[in-house]
């Protein structure tokens, strides 16, 4: 295995440890999901969204769509 393989494994393990502690301690705002909801202001009032928030959400959506196709196509998609 290469250094980068070990680094990616370490990154995944670190994520699982951090997320695990966040889930176990039951405090609000600790998990990755709660951070994403906060960063993209997905909770709360829906009637006062600003244009930049809509663009940010669309960018986030397009990133995940691209990443999904990138992984599933073996890198031959874009």
C-alpha atoms as an extended CHARMM CRD file, in Angstrom:
* protein
*
        78  EXT
         1         1  UNK       CA              0.0000000000        0.0000000000        0.0000000000  PROA      1               0.0000000000
         2         2  UNK       CA              1.1620000000        3.5100000000       -0.7550000000  PROA      2               0.0000000000
         3         3  UNK       CA              1.4660000000        6.4340000000        1.6350000000  PROA      3               0.0000000000
         4         4  UNK       CA             -1.6730000000        7.9600000000        0.1510000000  PROA      4               0.0000000000
         5         5  UNK       CA             -3.6250000000        4.7460000000        0.7460000000  PROA      5               0.0000000000
         6         6  UNK       CA             -2.6750000000        4.9130000000        4.4240000000  PROA      6               0.0000000000
         7         7  UNK       CA             -3.4900000000        8.6200000000        4.5940000000  PROA      7               0.0000000000
         8         8  UNK       CA             -6.9610000000        8.0650000000        3.1050000000  PROA      8               0.0000000000
         9         9  UNK       CA             -7.5910000000        5.2190000000        5.5420000000  PROA      9               0.0000000000
        10        10  UNK       CA             -6.4590000000        7.4990000000        8.3820000000  PROA      10              0.0000000000
        11        11  UNK       CA             -8.7770000000       10.2560000000        7.1420000000  PROA      11              0.0000000000
        12        12  UNK       CA            -11.7410000000        7.8500000000        7.1070000000  PROA      12              0.0000000000
        13        13  UNK       CA            -10.8870000000        6.5350000000       10.5910000000  PROA      13              0.0000000000
        14        14  UNK       CA            -10.5600000000       10.1070000000       11.9100000000  PROA      14              0.0000000000
        15        15  UNK       CA            -13.9720000000       10.9590000000       10.4490000000  PROA      15              0.0000000000
        16        16  UNK       CA            -15.5570000000        7.8840000000       12.0260000000  PROA      16              0.0000000000
        17        17  UNK       CA            -14.0370000000        8.6890000000       15.4250000000  PROA      17              0.0000000000
        18        18  UNK       CA            -15.1320000000       12.3450000000       15.3110000000  PROA      18              0.0000000000
        19        19  UNK       CA            -18.6320000000       11.5000000000       14.0860000000  PROA      19              0.0000000000
        20        20  UNK       CA            -18.9130000000        8.6640000000       16.6070000000  PROA      20              0.0000000000
        21        21  UNK       CA            -18.1140000000       10.9820000000       19.5170000000  PROA      21              0.0000000000
        22        22  UNK       CA            -20.5410000000       13.5730000000       18.1370000000  PROA      22              0.0000000000
        23        23  UNK       CA            -23.3230000000       10.9980000000       17.9460000000  PROA      23              0.0000000000
        24        24  UNK       CA            -22.6210000000        9.5410000000       21.3960000000  PROA      24              0.0000000000
        25        25  UNK       CA            -22.5090000000       12.8520000000       23.3000000000  PROA      25              0.0000000000
        26        26  UNK       CA            -26.0120000000       13.8370000000       22.0460000000  PROA      26              0.0000000000
        27        27  UNK       CA            -25.1920000000       17.5700000000       21.9400000000  PROA      27              0.0000000000
        28        28  UNK       CA            -26.8610000000       19.5500000000       19.1880000000  PROA      28              0.0000000000
        29        29  UNK       CA            -24.6550000000       20.8380000000       16.4090000000  PROA      29              0.0000000000
        30        30  UNK       CA            -21.8250000000       18.3120000000       16.7170000000  PROA      30              0.0000000000
        31        31  UNK       CA            -22.3760000000       15.9140000000       13.8130000000  PROA      31              0.0000000000
        32        32  UNK       CA            -21.3490000000       16.5280000000       10.2280000000  PROA      32              0.0000000000
        33        33  UNK       CA            -25.0070000000       16.5840000000        9.1720000000  PROA      33              0.0000000000
        34        34  UNK       CA            -25.8080000000       19.2990000000       11.6960000000  PROA      34              0.0000000000
        35        35  UNK       CA            -22.8170000000       21.3410000000       10.5330000000  PROA      35              0.0000000000
        36        36  UNK       CA            -23.8580000000       21.0550000000        6.8780000000  PROA      36              0.0000000000
        37        37  UNK       CA            -27.4300000000       22.0640000000        7.7740000000  PROA      37              0.0000000000
        38        38  UNK       CA            -26.0270000000       25.0840000000        9.5800000000  PROA      38              0.0000000000
        39        39  UNK       CA            -23.5190000000       26.0500000000        6.8650000000  PROA      39              0.0000000000
        40        40  UNK       CA            -26.1760000000       25.8720000000        4.1420000000  PROA      40              0.0000000000
        41        41  UNK       CA            -28.9170000000       27.2000000000        6.4330000000  PROA      41              0.0000000000
        42        42  UNK       CA            -31.2040000000       24.2690000000        5.6900000000  PROA      42              0.0000000000
        43        43  UNK       CA            -33.1460000000       24.5250000000        8.9370000000  PROA      43              0.0000000000
        44        44  UNK       CA            -35.2570000000       27.4170000000       10.0440000000  PROA      44              0.0000000000
        45        45  UNK       CA            -37.2280000000       29.9180000000        7.9920000000  PROA      45              0.0000000000
        46        46  UNK       CA            -37.6220000000       29.0570000000        4.3400000000  PROA      46              0.0000000000
        47        47  UNK       CA            -39.1000000000       32.3470000000        3.1320000000  PROA      47              0.0000000000
        48        48  UNK       CA            -36.0590000000       34.6250000000        3.5110000000  PROA      48              0.0000000000
        49        49  UNK       CA            -33.3740000000       32.8150000000        1.5080000000  PROA      49              0.0000000000
        50        50  UNK       CA            -30.8240000000       35.0160000000       -0.1990000000  PROA      50              0.0000000000
        51        51  UNK       CA            -29.6310000000       34.4040000000       -3.7900000000  PROA      51              0.0000000000
        52        52  UNK       CA            -26.1300000000       33.4250000000       -2.6390000000  PROA      52              0.0000000000
        53        53  UNK       CA            -27.6300000000       30.7540000000       -0.3760000000  PROA      53              0.0000000000
        54        54  UNK       CA            -29.5020000000       29.2510000000       -3.3190000000  PROA      54              0.0000000000
        55        55  UNK       CA            -26.3030000000       29.2850000000       -5.4200000000  PROA      55              0.0000000000
        56        56  UNK       CA            -24.3650000000       27.6820000000       -2.5740000000  PROA      56              0.0000000000
        57        57  UNK       CA            -26.9360000000       24.9080000000       -2.2830000000  PROA      57              0.0000000000
        58        58  UNK       CA            -26.9510000000       24.3340000000       -6.0410000000  PROA      58              0.0000000000
        59        59  UNK       CA            -23.1540000000       24.1870000000       -6.0540000000  PROA      59              0.0000000000
        60        60  UNK       CA            -23.2510000000       21.6500000000       -3.2350000000  PROA      60              0.0000000000
        61        61  UNK       CA            -25.8240000000       19.5680000000       -5.1210000000  PROA      61              0.0000000000
        62        62  UNK       CA            -23.8760000000       19.6740000000       -8.3950000000  PROA      62              0.0000000000
        63        63  UNK       CA            -20.6680000000       18.6910000000       -6.5870000000  PROA      63              0.0000000000
        64        64  UNK       CA            -22.3010000000       15.5570000000       -5.1570000000  PROA      64              0.0000000000
        65        65  UNK       CA            -23.9010000000       14.6630000000       -8.5020000000  PROA      65              0.0000000000
        66        66  UNK       CA            -20.5160000000       15.0470000000      -10.2220000000  PROA      66              0.0000000000
        67        67  UNK       CA            -18.7050000000       13.0560000000       -7.5010000000  PROA      67              0.0000000000
        68        68  UNK       CA            -21.2450000000       10.2260000000       -7.7510000000  PROA      68              0.0000000000
        69        69  UNK       CA            -20.8490000000        9.9540000000      -11.5250000000  PROA      69              0.0000000000
        70        70  UNK       CA            -17.0720000000       10.3280000000      -11.1930000000  PROA      70              0.0000000000
        71        71  UNK       CA            -16.8740000000        7.3620000000       -8.7990000000  PROA      71              0.0000000000
        72        72  UNK       CA            -19.3630000000        5.2050000000      -10.7100000000  PROA      72              0.0000000000
        73        73  UNK       CA            -17.7270000000        5.8130000000      -14.0930000000  PROA      73              0.0000000000
        74        74  UNK       CA            -14.1970000000        5.0740000000      -12.9270000000  PROA      74              0.0000000000
        75        75  UNK       CA            -13.1340000000        8.6440000000      -13.5800000000  PROA      75              0.0000000000
        76        76  UNK       CA            -14.2010000000        8.7580000000      -17.2280000000  PROA      76              0.0000000000
        77        77  UNK       CA            -17.0700000000       11.1460000000      -16.4980000000  PROA      77              0.0000000000
        78        78  UNK       CA            -15.6630000000       14.6710000000      -16.9360000000  PROA      78              0.0000000000
